[in-house]
Amino acid sequence: MLDIVLKILVIISIITFTFIGIWSFILFNYLYNQIRYRNYLLEKVSHNIHTLSNNFKKIYDKEDINPSTSPTEFKESSSVND
């Protein structure tokens, strides 16, 4: 009798651990994909900010702007010239 109860408990524990293992794999795979996507978006934002910064530096050096001029004033003056 004890042997049957022990086998039933072992079978239940194996099924439980299998269920936990499968769902943890699915969950970790989902989280990994979300982290990869978030890093991809952050990389794109970082690249665009870097590109804009370089473009602004080139324009700033090219136009020889007064250092007291703020970027918004520069933007307004450049849009008037266009």
PDB file with SEQRES, HELIX, SHEET and CRYST1 records, atoms N, CA, C and O in Angstrom:
SEQRES   1 A   82  MET LEU ASP ILE VAL LEU LYS ILE LEU VAL ILE ILE SER          
SEQRES   2 A   82  ILE ILE THR PHE THR PHE ILE GLY ILE TRP SER PHE ILE          
SEQRES   3 A   82  LEU PHE ASN TYR LEU TYR ASN GLN ILE ARG TYR ARG ASN          
SEQRES   4 A   82  TYR LEU LEU GLU LYS VAL SER HIS ASN ILE HIS THR LEU          
SEQRES   5 A   82  SER ASN ASN PHE LYS LYS ILE TYR ASP LYS GLU ASP ILE          
SEQRES   6 A   82  ASN PRO SER THR SER PRO THR GLU PHE LYS GLU SER SER          
SEQRES   7 A   82  SER VAL ASN ASP                                              
HELIX    1 AA1 LEU A    2  GLU A   63  1                                  62    
HELIX    2 AA2 PRO A   71  ASN A   81  1                                  11    
CRYST1    1.000    1.000    1.000  90.00  90.00  90.00 P 1           1          
ATOM      1  N   MET A   1       0.820  -1.208   0.000  1.00  0.00           N  
ATOM      2  CA  MET A   1       0.000   0.000   0.000  1.00  0.00           C  
ATOM      3  C   MET A   1       0.858   1.264   0.000  1.00  0.00           C  
ATOM      4  O   MET A   1       0.583   2.217  -0.729  1.00  0.00           O  
ATOM      5  N   LEU A   2       1.910   1.253   0.838  1.00  0.00           N  
ATOM      6  CA  LEU A   2       2.806   2.401   0.916  1.00  0.00           C  
ATOM      7  C   LEU A   2       3.534   2.608  -0.412  1.00  0.00           C  
ATOM      8  O   LEU A   2       3.803   3.740  -0.813  1.00  0.00           O  
ATOM      9  N   ASP A   3       3.846   1.510  -1.080  1.00  0.00           N  
ATOM     10  CA  ASP A   3       4.524   1.576  -2.373  1.00  0.00           C  
ATOM     11  C   ASP A   3       3.655   2.281  -3.417  1.00  0.00           C  
ATOM     12  O   ASP A   3       4.169   3.070  -4.210  1.00  0.00           O  
ATOM     13  N   ILE A   4       2.363   2.011  -3.427  1.00  0.00           N  
ATOM     14  CA  ILE A   4       1.439   2.638  -4.384  1.00  0.00           C  
ATOM     15  C   ILE A   4       1.301   4.130  -4.100  1.00  0.00           C  
ATOM     16  O   ILE A   4       1.290   4.939  -5.028  1.00  0.00           O  
ATOM     17  N   VAL A   5       1.197   4.498  -2.833  1.00  0.00           N  
ATOM     18  CA  VAL A   5       1.077   5.913  -2.454  1.00  0.00           C  
ATOM     19  C   VAL A   5       2.342   6.665  -2.856  1.00  0.00           C  
ATOM     20  O   VAL A   5       2.272   7.781  -3.373  1.00  0.00           O  
ATOM     21  N   LEU A   6       3.499   6.048  -2.616  1.00  0.00           N  
ATOM     22  CA  LEU A   6       4.765   6.678  -2.985  1.00  0.00           C  
ATOM     23  C   LEU A   6       4.862   6.873  -4.498  1.00  0.00           C  
ATOM     24  O   LEU A   6       5.302   7.928  -4.956  1.00  0.00           O  
ATOM     25  N   LYS A   7       4.460   5.876  -5.272  1.00  0.00           N  
ATOM     26  CA  LYS A   7       4.488   6.002  -6.732  1.00  0.00           C  
ATOM     27  C   LYS A   7       3.531   7.085  -7.220  1.00  0.00           C  
ATOM     28  O   LYS A   7       3.853   7.822  -8.152  1.00  0.00           O  
ATOM     29  N   ILE A   8       2.367   7.188  -6.603  1.00  0.00           N  
ATOM     30  CA  ILE A   8       1.410   8.237  -6.981  1.00  0.00           C  
ATOM     31  C   ILE A   8       1.994   9.620  -6.688  1.00  0.00           C  
ATOM     32  O   ILE A   8       1.865  10.532  -7.505  1.00  0.00           O  
ATOM     33  N   LEU A   9       2.637   9.779  -5.526  1.00  0.00           N  
ATOM     34  CA  LEU A   9       3.264  11.067  -5.187  1.00  0.00           C  
ATOM     35  C   LEU A   9       4.400  11.412  -6.155  1.00  0.00           C  
ATOM     36  O   LEU A   9       4.561  12.572  -6.534  1.00  0.00           O  
ATOM     37  N   VAL A  10       5.176  10.423  -6.547  1.00  0.00           N  
ATOM     38  CA  VAL A  10       6.263  10.652  -7.505  1.00  0.00           C  
ATOM     39  C   VAL A  10       5.693  11.072  -8.853  1.00  0.00           C  
ATOM     40  O   VAL A  10       6.208  11.999  -9.478  1.00  0.00           O  
ATOM     41  N   ILE A  11       4.650  10.411  -9.305  1.00  0.00           N  
ATOM     42  CA  ILE A  11       4.027  10.762 -10.589  1.00  0.00           C  
ATOM     43  C   ILE A  11       3.449  12.169 -10.541  1.00  0.00           C  
ATOM     44  O   ILE A  11       3.599  12.937 -11.491  1.00  0.00           O  
ATOM     45  N   ILE A  12       2.791  12.509  -9.444  1.00  0.00           N  
ATOM     46  CA  ILE A  12       2.228  13.866  -9.304  1.00  0.00           C  
ATOM     47  C   ILE A  12       3.341  14.910  -9.288  1.00  0.00           C  
ATOM     48  O   ILE A  12       3.211  15.966  -9.907  1.00  0.00           O  
ATOM     49  N   SER A  13       4.438  14.619  -8.579  1.00  0.00           N  
ATOM     50  CA  SER A  13       5.538  15.594  -8.538  1.00  0.00           C  
ATOM     51  C   SER A  13       6.207  15.734  -9.905  1.00  0.00           C  
ATOM     52  O   SER A  13       6.589  16.841 -10.287  1.00  0.00           O  
ATOM     53  N   ILE A  14       6.356  14.643 -10.643  1.00  0.00           N  
ATOM     54  CA  ILE A  14       6.940  14.718 -11.989  1.00  0.00           C  
ATOM     55  C   ILE A  14       6.053  15.552 -12.905  1.00  0.00           C  
ATOM     56  O   ILE A  14       6.551  16.391 -13.655  1.00  0.00           O  
ATOM     57  N   ILE A  15       4.755  15.327 -12.849  1.00  0.00           N  
ATOM     58  CA  ILE A  15       3.825  16.113 -13.674  1.00  0.00           C  
ATOM     59  C   ILE A  15       3.882  17.590 -13.287  1.00  0.00           C  
ATOM     60  O   ILE A  15       3.869  18.465 -14.153  1.00  0.00           O  
ATOM     61  N   THR A  16       3.945  17.863 -11.977  1.00  0.00           N  
ATOM     62  CA  THR A  16       4.005  19.254 -11.503  1.00  0.00           C  
ATOM     63  C   THR A  16       5.279  19.939 -11.980  1.00  0.00           C  
ATOM     64  O   THR A  16       5.229  21.054 -12.497  1.00  0.00           O  
ATOM     65  N   PHE A  17       6.432  19.270 -11.807  1.00  0.00           N  
ATOM     66  CA  PHE A  17       7.690  19.883 -12.233  1.00  0.00           C  
ATOM     67  C   PHE A  17       7.762  20.040 -13.748  1.00  0.00           C  
ATOM     68  O   PHE A  17       8.344  21.007 -14.240  1.00  0.00           O  
ATOM     69  N   THR A  18       7.186  19.118 -14.482  1.00  0.00           N  
ATOM     70  CA  THR A  18       7.135  19.255 -15.937  1.00  0.00           C  
ATOM     71  C   THR A  18       6.295  20.465 -16.328  1.00  0.00           C  
ATOM     72  O   THR A  18       6.685  21.244 -17.198  1.00  0.00           O  
ATOM     73  N   PHE A  19       5.156  20.618 -15.690  1.00  0.00           N  
ATOM     74  CA  PHE A  19       4.278  21.764 -15.952  1.00  0.00           C  
ATOM     75  C   PHE A  19       4.991  23.076 -15.624  1.00  0.00           C  
ATOM     76  O   PHE A  19       4.937  24.029 -16.402  1.00  0.00           O  
ATOM     77  N   ILE A  20       5.659  23.120 -14.470  1.00  0.00           N  
ATOM     78  CA  ILE A  20       6.399  24.334 -14.075  1.00  0.00           C  
ATOM     79  C   ILE A  20       7.537  24.605 -15.056  1.00  0.00           C  
ATOM     80  O   ILE A  20       7.774  25.756 -15.423  1.00  0.00           O  
ATOM     81  N   GLY A  21       8.233  23.570 -15.479  1.00  0.00           N  
ATOM     82  CA  GLY A  21       9.349  23.738 -16.414  1.00  0.00           C  
ATOM     83  C   GLY A  21       8.901  24.273 -17.758  1.00  0.00           C  
ATOM     84  O   GLY A  21       9.546  25.159 -18.319  1.00  0.00           O  
ATOM     85  N   ILE A  22       7.811  23.750 -18.280  1.00  0.00           N  
ATOM     86  CA  ILE A  22       7.310  24.207 -19.581  1.00  0.00           C  
ATOM     87  C   ILE A  22       6.868  25.658 -19.502  1.00  0.00           C  
ATOM     88  O   ILE A  22       7.221  26.462 -20.365  1.00  0.00           O  
ATOM     89  N   TRP A  23       6.097  26.002 -18.471  1.00  0.00           N  
ATOM     90  CA  TRP A  23       5.616  27.382 -18.362  1.00  0.00           C  
ATOM     91  C   TRP A  23       6.738  28.365 -18.043  1.00  0.00           C  
ATOM     92  O   TRP A  23       6.698  29.511 -18.488  1.00  0.00           O  
ATOM     93  N   SER A  24       7.735  27.934 -17.280  1.00  0.00           N  
ATOM     94  CA  SER A  24       8.855  28.841 -17.023  1.00  0.00           C  
ATOM     95  C   SER A  24       9.650  29.078 -18.306  1.00  0.00           C  
ATOM     96  O   SER A  24      10.125  30.190 -18.537  1.00  0.00           O  
ATOM     97  N   PHE A  25       9.800  28.051 -19.140  1.00  0.00           N  
ATOM     98  CA  PHE A  25      10.483  28.241 -20.419  1.00  0.00           C  
ATOM     99  C   PHE A  25       9.714  29.218 -21.300  1.00  0.00           C  
ATOM    100  O   PHE A  25      10.313  30.105 -21.909  1.00  0.00           O  
ATOM    101  N   ILE A  26       8.403  29.065 -21.372  1.00  0.00           N  
ATOM    102  CA  ILE A  26       7.582  29.978 -22.177  1.00  0.00           C  
ATOM    103  C   ILE A  26       7.682  31.397 -21.642  1.00  0.00           C  
ATOM    104  O   ILE A  26       7.828  32.344 -22.415  1.00  0.00           O  
ATOM    105  N   LEU A  27       7.605  31.549 -20.329  1.00  0.00           N  
ATOM    106  CA  LEU A  27       7.669  32.875 -19.712  1.00  0.00           C  
ATOM    107  C   LEU A  27       9.031  33.526 -19.932  1.00  0.00           C  
ATOM    108  O   LEU A  27       9.099  34.696 -20.308  1.00  0.00           O  
ATOM    109  N   PHE A  28      10.112  32.789 -19.704  1.00  0.00           N  
ATOM    110  CA  PHE A  28      11.445  33.359 -19.893  1.00  0.00           C  
ATOM    111  C   PHE A  28      11.720  33.672 -21.353  1.00  0.00           C  
ATOM    112  O   PHE A  28      12.404  34.651 -21.651  1.00  0.00           O  
ATOM    113  N   ASN A  29      11.208  32.870 -22.260  1.00  0.00           N  
ATOM    114  CA  ASN A  29      11.366  33.149 -23.687  1.00  0.00           C  
ATOM    115  C   ASN A  29      10.643  34.443 -24.061  1.00  0.00           C  
ATOM    116  O   ASN A  29      11.173  35.255 -24.819  1.00  0.00           O  
ATOM    117  N   TYR A  30       9.431  34.634 -23.530  1.00  0.00           N  
ATOM    118  CA  TYR A  30       8.668  35.864 -23.771  1.00  0.00           C  
ATOM    119  C   TYR A  30       9.409  37.074 -23.201  1.00  0.00           C  
ATOM    120  O   TYR A  30       9.529  38.101 -23.869  1.00  0.00           O  
ATOM    121  N   LEU A  31       9.901  36.954 -21.973  1.00  0.00           N  
ATOM    122  CA  LEU A  31      10.623  38.071 -21.357  1.00  0.00           C  
ATOM    123  C   LEU A  31      11.910  38.386 -22.114  1.00  0.00           C  
ATOM    124  O   LEU A  31      12.258  39.555 -22.276  1.00  0.00           O  
ATOM    125  N   TYR A  32      12.611  37.371 -22.574  1.00  0.00           N  
ATOM    126  CA  TYR A  32      13.835  37.579 -23.344  1.00  0.00           C  
ATOM    127  C   TYR A  32      13.545  38.337 -24.636  1.00  0.00           C  
ATOM    128  O   TYR A  32      14.290  39.245 -25.006  1.00  0.00           O  
ATOM    129  N   ASN A  33      12.467  37.968 -25.322  1.00  0.00           N  
ATOM    130  CA  ASN A  33      12.104  38.674 -26.554  1.00  0.00           C  
ATOM    131  C   ASN A  33      11.719  40.118 -26.270  1.00  0.00           C  
ATOM    132  O   ASN A  33      12.043  41.005 -27.060  1.00  0.00           O  
ATOM    133  N   GLN A  34      11.035  40.373 -25.159  1.00  0.00           N  
ATOM    134  CA  GLN A  34      10.672  41.740 -24.798  1.00  0.00           C  
ATOM    135  C   GLN A  34      11.914  42.570 -24.490  1.00  0.00           C  
ATOM    136  O   GLN A  34      11.990  43.735 -24.880  1.00  0.00           O  
ATOM    137  N   ILE A  35      12.875  41.993 -23.803  1.00  0.00           N  
ATOM    138  CA  ILE A  35      14.114  42.706 -23.489  1.00  0.00           C  
ATOM    139  C   ILE A  35      14.893  42.998 -24.766  1.00  0.00           C  
ATOM    140  O   ILE A  35      15.442  44.089 -24.920  1.00  0.00           O  
ATOM    141  N   ARG A  36      14.947  42.034 -25.681  1.00  0.00           N  
ATOM    142  CA  ARG A  36      15.632  42.271 -26.955  1.00  0.00           C  
ATOM    143  C   ARG A  36      14.966  43.399 -27.730  1.00  0.00           C  
ATOM    144  O   ARG A  36      15.654  44.244 -28.303  1.00  0.00           O  
ATOM    145  N   TYR A  37      13.631  43.425 -27.755  1.00  0.00           N  
ATOM    146  CA  TYR A  37      12.901  44.468 -28.476  1.00  0.00           C  
ATOM    147  C   TYR A  37      13.130  45.828 -27.825  1.00  0.00           C  
ATOM    148  O   TYR A  37      13.319  46.827 -28.518  1.00  0.00           O  
ATOM    149  N   ARG A  38      13.111  45.865 -26.487  1.00  0.00           N  
ATOM    150  CA  ARG A  38      13.353  47.127 -25.784  1.00  0.00           C  
ATOM    151  C   ARG A  38      14.766  47.634 -26.070  1.00  0.00           C  
ATOM    152  O   ARG A  38      14.957  48.829 -26.293  1.00  0.00           O  
ATOM    153  N   ASN A  39      15.755  46.743 -26.065  1.00  0.00           N  
ATOM    154  CA  ASN A  39      17.124  47.150 -26.367  1.00  0.00           C  
ATOM    155  C   ASN A  39      17.249  47.641 -27.804  1.00  0.00           C  
ATOM    156  O   ASN A  39      17.997  48.579 -28.077  1.00  0.00           O  
ATOM    157  N   TYR A  40      16.522  47.014 -28.723  1.00  0.00           N  
ATOM    158  CA  TYR A  40      16.530  47.458 -30.114  1.00  0.00           C  
ATOM    159  C   TYR A  40      15.984  48.877 -30.225  1.00  0.00           C  
ATOM    160  O   TYR A  40      16.565  49.717 -30.913  1.00  0.00           O  
ATOM    161  N   LEU A  41      14.864  49.145 -29.546  1.00  0.00           N  
ATOM    162  CA  LEU A  41      14.288  50.491 -29.590  1.00  0.00           C  
ATOM    163  C   LEU A  41      15.207  51.516 -28.939  1.00  0.00           C  
ATOM    164  O   LEU A  41      15.360  52.625 -29.451  1.00  0.00           O  
ATOM    165  N   LEU A  42      15.818  51.157 -27.819  1.00  0.00           N  
ATOM    166  CA  LEU A  42      16.746  52.078 -27.160  1.00  0.00           C  
ATOM    167  C   LEU A  42      17.957  52.360 -28.045  1.00  0.00           C  
ATOM    168  O   LEU A  42      18.460  53.484 -28.073  1.00  0.00           O  
ATOM    169  N   GLU A  43      18.421  51.356 -28.757  1.00  0.00           N  
ATOM    170  CA  GLU A  43      19.548  51.553 -29.671  1.00  0.00           C  
ATOM    171  C   GLU A  43      19.165  52.498 -30.810  1.00  0.00           C  
ATOM    172  O   GLU A  43      19.956  53.357 -31.199  1.00  0.00           O  
ATOM    173  N   LYS A  44      17.943  52.338 -31.347  1.00  0.00           N  
ATOM    174  CA  LYS A  44      17.484  53.239 -32.408  1.00  0.00           C  
ATOM    175  C   LYS A  44      17.381  54.673 -31.897  1.00  0.00           C  
ATOM    176  O   LYS A  44      17.810  55.601 -32.583  1.00  0.00           O  
ATOM    177  N   VAL A  45      16.821  54.867 -30.710  1.00  0.00           N  
ATOM    178  CA  VAL A  45      16.692  56.207 -30.132  1.00  0.00           C  
ATOM    179  C   VAL A  45      18.071  56.803 -29.895  1.00  0.00           C  
ATOM    180  O   VAL A  45      18.308  57.970 -30.208  1.00  0.00           O  
ATOM    181  N   SER A  46      18.977  56.012 -29.347  1.00  0.00           N  
ATOM    182  CA  SER A  46      20.338  56.485 -29.093  1.00  0.00           C  
ATOM    183  C   SER A  46      21.025  56.881 -30.397  1.00  0.00           C  
ATOM    184  O   SER A  46      21.705  57.906 -30.459  1.00  0.00           O  
ATOM    185  N   HIS A  47      20.849  56.077 -31.428  1.00  0.00           N  
ATOM    186  CA  HIS A  47      21.464  56.381 -32.722  1.00  0.00           C  
ATOM    187  C   HIS A  47      20.896  57.675 -33.294  1.00  0.00           C  
ATOM    188  O   HIS A  47      21.647  58.504 -33.806  1.00  0.00           O  
ATOM    189  N   ASN A  48      19.577  57.859 -33.213  1.00  0.00           N  
ATOM    190  CA  ASN A  48      18.962  59.075 -33.750  1.00  0.00           C  
ATOM    191  C   ASN A  48      19.391  60.311 -32.976  1.00  0.00           C  
ATOM    192  O   ASN A  48      19.622  61.363 -33.573  1.00  0.00           O  
ATOM    193  N   ILE A  49      19.501  60.203 -31.659  1.00  0.00           N  
ATOM    194  CA  ILE A  49      19.965  61.341 -30.859  1.00  0.00           C  
ATOM    195  C   ILE A  49      21.403  61.677 -31.224  1.00  0.00           C  
ATOM    196  O   ILE A  49      21.759  62.849 -31.345  1.00  0.00           O  
ATOM    197  N   HIS A  50      22.224  60.659 -31.399  1.00  0.00           N  
ATOM    198  CA  HIS A  50      23.616  60.890 -31.786  1.00  0.00           C  
ATOM    199  C   HIS A  50      23.695  61.563 -33.162  1.00  0.00           C  
ATOM    200  O   HIS A  50      24.485  62.486 -33.358  1.00  0.00           O  
ATOM    201  N   THR A  51      22.887  61.104 -34.099  1.00  0.00           N  
ATOM    202  CA  THR A  51      22.873  61.696 -35.441  1.00  0.00           C  
ATOM    203  C   THR A  51      22.419  63.145 -35.395  1.00  0.00           C  
ATOM    204  O   THR A  51      23.019  64.007 -36.038  1.00  0.00           O  
ATOM    205  N   LEU A  52      21.365  63.419 -34.642  1.00  0.00           N  
ATOM    206  CA  LEU A  52      20.895  64.799 -34.515  1.00  0.00           C  
ATOM    207  C   LEU A  52      21.941  65.683 -33.855  1.00  0.00           C  
ATOM    208  O   LEU A  52      22.129  66.834 -34.247  1.00  0.00           O  
ATOM    209  N   SER A  53      22.613  65.147 -32.863  1.00  0.00           N  
ATOM    210  CA  SER A  53      23.660  65.906 -32.180  1.00  0.00           C  
ATOM    211  C   SER A  53      24.798  66.234 -33.142  1.00  0.00           C  
ATOM    212  O   SER A  53      25.298  67.359 -33.158  1.00  0.00           O  
ATOM    213  N   ASN A  54      25.202  65.259 -33.938  1.00  0.00           N  
ATOM    214  CA  ASN A  54      26.270  65.517 -34.913  1.00  0.00           C  
ATOM    215  C   ASN A  54      25.831  66.531 -35.961  1.00  0.00           C  
ATOM    216  O   ASN A  54      26.612  67.400 -36.350  1.00  0.00           O  
ATOM    217  N   ASN A  55      24.590  66.427 -36.420  1.00  0.00           N  
ATOM    218  CA  ASN A  55      24.096  67.392 -37.405  1.00  0.00           C  
ATOM    219  C   ASN A  55      24.056  68.796 -36.823  1.00  0.00           C  
ATOM    220  O   ASN A  55      24.406  69.763 -37.500  1.00  0.00           O  
ATOM    221  N   PHE A  56      23.634  68.910 -35.579  1.00  0.00           N  
ATOM    222  CA  PHE A  56      23.578  70.219 -34.944  1.00  0.00           C  
ATOM    223  C   PHE A  56      24.982  70.785 -34.773  1.00  0.00           C  
ATOM    224  O   PHE A  56      25.190  71.986 -34.949  1.00  0.00           O  
ATOM    225  N   LYS A  57      25.948  69.935 -34.431  1.00  0.00           N  
ATOM    226  CA  LYS A  57      27.331  70.407 -34.295  1.00  0.00           C  
ATOM    227  C   LYS A  57      27.856  70.913 -35.635  1.00  0.00           C  
ATOM    228  O   LYS A  57      28.525  71.945 -35.694  1.00  0.00           O  
ATOM    229  N   LYS A  58      27.554  70.191 -36.703  1.00  0.00           N  
ATOM    230  CA  LYS A  58      28.016  70.615 -38.029  1.00  0.00           C  
ATOM    231  C   LYS A  58      27.402  71.953 -38.412  1.00  0.00           C  
ATOM    232  O   LYS A  58      28.090  72.837 -38.923  1.00  0.00           O  
ATOM    233  N   ILE A  59      26.112  72.098 -38.163  1.00  0.00           N  
ATOM    234  CA  ILE A  59      25.437  73.360 -38.490  1.00  0.00           C  
ATOM    235  C   ILE A  59      25.974  74.472 -37.614  1.00  0.00           C  
ATOM    236  O   ILE A  59      26.194  75.587 -38.085  1.00  0.00           O  
ATOM    237  N   TYR A  60      26.187  74.177 -36.346  1.00  0.00           N  
ATOM    238  CA  TYR A  60      26.684  75.174 -35.400  1.00  0.00           C  
ATOM    239  C   TYR A  60      28.066  75.654 -35.829  1.00  0.00           C  
ATOM    240  O   TYR A  60      28.336  76.855 -35.814  1.00  0.00           O  
ATOM    241  N   ASP A  61      28.938  74.733 -36.209  1.00  0.00           N  
ATOM    242  CA  ASP A  61      30.280  75.112 -36.651  1.00  0.00           C  
ATOM    243  C   ASP A  61      30.230  75.828 -37.996  1.00  0.00           C  
ATOM    244  O   ASP A  61      31.015  76.746 -38.237  1.00  0.00           O  
ATOM    245  N   LYS A  62      29.340  75.428 -38.852  1.00  0.00           N  
ATOM    246  CA  LYS A  62      29.248  75.997 -40.193  1.00  0.00           C  
ATOM    247  C   LYS A  62      28.716  77.425 -40.163  1.00  0.00           C  
ATOM    248  O   LYS A  62      29.230  78.289 -40.874  1.00  0.00           O  
ATOM    249  N   GLU A  63      27.716  77.680 -39.368  1.00  0.00           N  
ATOM    250  CA  GLU A  63      27.059  78.988 -39.340  1.00  0.00           C  
ATOM    251  C   GLU A  63      27.791  79.999 -38.474  1.00  0.00           C  
ATOM    252  O   GLU A  63      27.529  81.198 -38.570  1.00  0.00           O  
ATOM    253  N   ASP A  64      28.706  79.535 -37.628  1.00  0.00           N  
ATOM    254  CA  ASP A  64      29.442  80.422 -36.734  1.00  0.00           C  
ATOM    255  C   ASP A  64      28.465  81.257 -35.903  1.00  0.00           C  
ATOM    256  O   ASP A  64      28.446  82.486 -35.977  1.00  0.00           O  
ATOM    257  N   ILE A  65      27.671  80.562 -35.126  1.00  0.00           N  
ATOM    258  CA  ILE A  65      26.623  81.188 -34.323  1.00  0.00           C  
ATOM    259  C   ILE A  65      27.235  81.821 -33.088  1.00  0.00           C  
ATOM    260  O   ILE A  65      28.256  81.363 -32.576  1.00  0.00           O  
ATOM    261  N   ASN A  66      26.598  82.875 -32.620  1.00  0.00           N  
ATOM    262  CA  ASN A  66      26.985  83.515 -31.381  1.00  0.00           C  
ATOM    263  C   ASN A  66      26.761  82.512 -30.244  1.00  0.00           C  
ATOM    264  O   ASN A  66      25.682  81.924 -30.181  1.00  0.00           O  
ATOM    265  N   PRO A  67      27.732  82.286 -29.334  1.00  0.00           N  
ATOM    266  CA  PRO A  67      27.568  81.290 -28.268  1.00  0.00           C  
ATOM    267  C   PRO A  67      26.399  81.575 -27.329  1.00  0.00           C  
ATOM    268  O   PRO A  67      25.902  80.659 -26.673  1.00  0.00           O  
ATOM    269  N   SER A  68      25.957  82.816 -27.253  1.00  0.00           N  
ATOM    270  CA  SER A  68      24.840  83.128 -26.369  1.00  0.00           C  
ATOM    271  C   SER A  68      23.493  82.762 -26.994  1.00  0.00           C  
ATOM    272  O   SER A  68      22.468  82.814 -26.314  1.00  0.00           O  
ATOM    273  N   THR A  69      23.479  82.396 -28.266  1.00  0.00           N  
ATOM    274  CA  THR A  69      22.236  82.038 -28.939  1.00  0.00           C  
ATOM    275  C   THR A  69      21.807  80.642 -28.505  1.00  0.00           C  
ATOM    276  O   THR A  69      22.609  79.708 -28.519  1.00  0.00           O  
ATOM    277  N   SER A  70      20.563  80.505 -28.126  1.00  0.00           N  
ATOM    278  CA  SER A  70      20.055  79.194 -27.707  1.00  0.00           C  
ATOM    279  C   SER A  70      19.683  78.374 -28.945  1.00  0.00           C  
ATOM    280  O   SER A  70      19.469  78.942 -30.016  1.00  0.00           O  
ATOM    281  N   PRO A  71      19.605  77.059 -28.813  1.00  0.00           N  
ATOM    282  CA  PRO A  71      19.227  76.221 -29.969  1.00  0.00           C  
ATOM    283  C   PRO A  71      17.849  76.551 -30.530  1.00  0.00           C  
ATOM    284  O   PRO A  71      17.625  76.407 -31.732  1.00  0.00           O  
ATOM    285  N   THR A  72      16.921  76.992 -29.679  1.00  0.00           N  
ATOM    286  CA  THR A  72      15.592  77.327 -30.194  1.00  0.00           C  
ATOM    287  C   THR A  72      15.646  78.590 -31.041  1.00  0.00           C  
ATOM    288  O   THR A  72      14.960  78.697 -32.057  1.00  0.00           O  
ATOM    289  N   GLU A  73      16.466  79.543 -30.615  1.00  0.00           N  
ATOM    290  CA  GLU A  73      16.616  80.758 -31.424  1.00  0.00           C  
ATOM    291  C   GLU A  73      17.273  80.429 -32.757  1.00  0.00           C  
ATOM    292  O   GLU A  73      16.915  80.990 -33.793  1.00  0.00           O  
ATOM    293  N   PHE A  74      18.245  79.507 -32.720  1.00  0.00           N  
ATOM    294  CA  PHE A  74      18.898  79.097 -33.948  1.00  0.00           C  
ATOM    295  C   PHE A  74      17.903  78.410 -34.878  1.00  0.00           C  
ATOM    296  O   PHE A  74      17.913  78.640 -36.087  1.00  0.00           O  
ATOM    297  N   LYS A  75      17.056  77.578 -34.318  1.00  0.00           N  
ATOM    298  CA  LYS A  75      16.055  76.880 -35.124  1.00  0.00           C  
ATOM    299  C   LYS A  75      15.102  77.874 -35.768  1.00  0.00           C  
ATOM    300  O   LYS A  75      14.764  77.747 -36.945  1.00  0.00           O  
ATOM    301  N   GLU A  76      14.669  78.865 -34.992  1.00  0.00           N  
ATOM    302  CA  GLU A  76      13.756  79.866 -35.535  1.00  0.00           C  
ATOM    303  C   GLU A  76      14.436  80.691 -36.624  1.00  0.00           C  
ATOM    304  O   GLU A  76      13.819  80.997 -37.645  1.00  0.00           O  
ATOM    305  N   SER A  77      15.691  81.049 -36.416  1.00  0.00           N  
ATOM    306  CA  SER A  77      16.377  81.859 -37.422  1.00  0.00           C  
ATOM    307  C   SER A  77      16.665  81.055 -38.679  1.00  0.00           C  
ATOM    308  O   SER A  77      16.622  81.599 -39.782  1.00  0.00           O  
ATOM    309  N   SER A  78      16.963  79.749 -38.529  1.00  0.00           N  
ATOM    310  CA  SER A  78      17.231  78.937 -39.716  1.00  0.00           C  
ATOM    311  C   SER A  78      15.951  78.667 -40.496  1.00  0.00           C  
ATOM    312  O   SER A  78      16.000  78.536 -41.719  1.00  0.00           O  
ATOM    313  N   SER A  79      14.807  78.581 -39.823  1.00  0.00           N  
ATOM    314  CA  SER A  79      13.559  78.353 -40.545  1.00  0.00           C  
ATOM    315  C   SER A  79      13.132  79.606 -41.299  1.00  0.00           C  
ATOM    316  O   SER A  79      12.457  79.506 -42.323  1.00  0.00           O  
ATOM    317  N   VAL A  80      13.512  80.777 -40.813  1.00  0.00           N  
ATOM    318  CA  VAL A  80      13.199  82.020 -41.513  1.00  0.00           C  
ATOM    319  C   VAL A  80      14.051  82.121 -42.771  1.00  0.00           C  
ATOM    320  O   VAL A  80      13.583  82.613 -43.798  1.00  0.00           O  
ATOM    321  N   ASN A  81      15.302  81.659 -42.700  1.00  0.00           N  
ATOM    322  CA  ASN A  81      16.206  81.731 -43.846  1.00  0.00           C  
ATOM    323  C   ASN A  81      15.814  80.755 -44.945  1.00  0.00           C  
ATOM    324  O   ASN A  81      16.150  80.979 -46.108  1.00  0.00           O  
ATOM    325  N   ASP A  82      15.119  79.691 -44.610  1.00  0.00           N  
ATOM    326  CA  ASP A  82      14.756  78.676 -45.617  1.00  0.00           C  
ATOM    327  C   ASP A  82      13.696  79.116 -46.541  1.00  0.00           C  
ATOM    328  O   ASP A  82      13.301  78.362 -47.430  1.00  0.00           O  
TER     329      ASP A  82                                                      
END                                                                             
